[in-house]
Amino acid sequence: MSVQHDPVQRADFDQVMVPNYAPAGFIPVRGAGSRVWDQSGRELIDFTGGIAVNALGHCHPALVAALTEQANTLWHISNVFTNEPALRLAHKLVEATFADRAFFCNSGAEANEAAFKLARRVAFDRFGEDKYEIIAATNSFHGRTLFTVSVGGQPKYSDGFGPKIQGISHVPYNDIEALKALVSAKTCAVVLEPIQGEGGVLPADLAYLQAARDLCDEYDALLIFDEVQSGMGRSGSLFAYQHYGVIPDILSSAKSLGGGFPIGAMLTTEALAKHLAVGTHGTTYGGNPLACAVAEAVIDVVNTPQVLAGVKAKQQRFKTTLEHLGEQYGVFSQVRGLGLLIGAVLSDAWKGKAKAILDAAALHGVMVLQAGPDVVRFAPSLVVEDADIDEGLARLERALIELTQA
Ligand SMILES: *Cc1c(COP(=O)(O)O)cnc(C)c1O
């Protein structure tokens, strides 16, 4: 049983797609574990993980089984009805975290949209209409809806779309004094990524997150952690807040939560959740059985001591070799991050060349990401084989040699 498709090529992208992306020159057609094959049959090692999404690599048997079983059972039923996979997934997330309640949606931006709306609604209900200000960090990334680009600290993503959402201000990340100076009785929420992902793979200082927690308590504001990129095992803990031991009031998750199937979640306490009463918020697809069945399989595999300990061991393997490459070729000044969210910061001589490095790497058979122009980012499968790490980094070295000699 095979369907005939008309042949398509990379050039078709420029013919039929909105040009808001600039995809690589090859088209991946198949993946298994941490390997991907393109249309020509060329094999690549994947250290991008679909931008920190494919937590268990490509076509992990447990996820394929969960997806196909659910595909033969029930795909979508809407929130006019609840469904078994959504309830099972919510139980597992609640059991594994600070949260008592889950709201499901389809992306990280939607999870944050729900988080920000909840924070504003709680402040409105408890303190009236003047408490609506949201404080976020410079260089942060929270998604691409108008609310989430307004909260995000990168004007290049929010400028040029008309008036932004009001009542949002930004402070430098990891700067306790700046946060202290801005927080007030009007603050309804402080929003932080425990590790800034898009902003350059920059982990928070423990003292900063603790200070944010204390300031929120002092000013009756809510602490929101955006764990869309840092969550679901990527840090070596199920969520990065557990690594730090600083507990938020609201947490957003997406990316790795679905392991490649779109799903987002907002997690919170019972006392806060009740402010999103019947009719206050919703989404048609959110919590649909297919997405929740896959996410349930992801959490079953990821939230185990073996996988989480493996993340820390594999981070060490990456870090050792990347630091060595950094010295040998003078390319990286620092290797930072948490777990398998790793940023190799380019040295002065290489500043601005992250894109050139990832293009060269792809030509040598390894896919890597950038996080801004000055950081090469790695967000591989949490169960990437040691042999794939070694081979992928050997291919990266060949790319660096070529770039050094050019
Ligand atoms: C990717 C990301 C988002 C947005 O998620 P989408 O699924 O693209 O909407 C939000 N916050 C952080 C920290 C992210 O890394």
PDBQT file of the ligand as one rigid body, heavy atoms in Angstrom, charges set to zero:
ROOT
HETATM    1  C1  LIG A 501      10.415  27.485  21.263  1.00  0.00    +0.000 C 
HETATM    2  C2  LIG A 501      10.077  28.293  22.454  1.00  0.00    +0.000 A 
HETATM    3  C3  LIG A 501       8.813  28.894  22.598  1.00  0.00    +0.000 A 
HETATM    4  C4  LIG A 501       7.768  28.859  21.505  1.00  0.00    +0.000 C 
HETATM    5  O1  LIG A 501       7.296  27.577  21.247  1.00  0.00    +0.000 OA
HETATM    6  P1  LIG A 501       6.464  27.315  19.904  1.00  0.00    +0.000 P 
HETATM    7  O2  LIG A 501       6.050  25.884  20.021  1.00  0.00    +0.000 OA
HETATM    8  O3  LIG A 501       7.369  27.609  18.758  1.00  0.00    +0.000 OA
HETATM    9  O4  LIG A 501       5.294  28.243  19.926  1.00  0.00    +0.000 OA
HETATM   10  C5  LIG A 501       8.539  29.559  23.772  1.00  0.00    +0.000 A 
HETATM   11  N1  LIG A 501       9.447  29.647  24.744  1.00  0.00    +0.000 NA
HETATM   12  C6  LIG A 501      10.669  29.090  24.649  1.00  0.00    +0.000 A 
HETATM   13  C7  LIG A 501      11.628  29.198  25.798  1.00  0.00    +0.000 C 
HETATM   14  C8  LIG A 501      11.030  28.405  23.493  1.00  0.00    +0.000 A 
HETATM   15  O5  LIG A 501      12.255  27.880  23.375  1.00  0.00    +0.000 OA
ENDROOT
TORSDOF 0
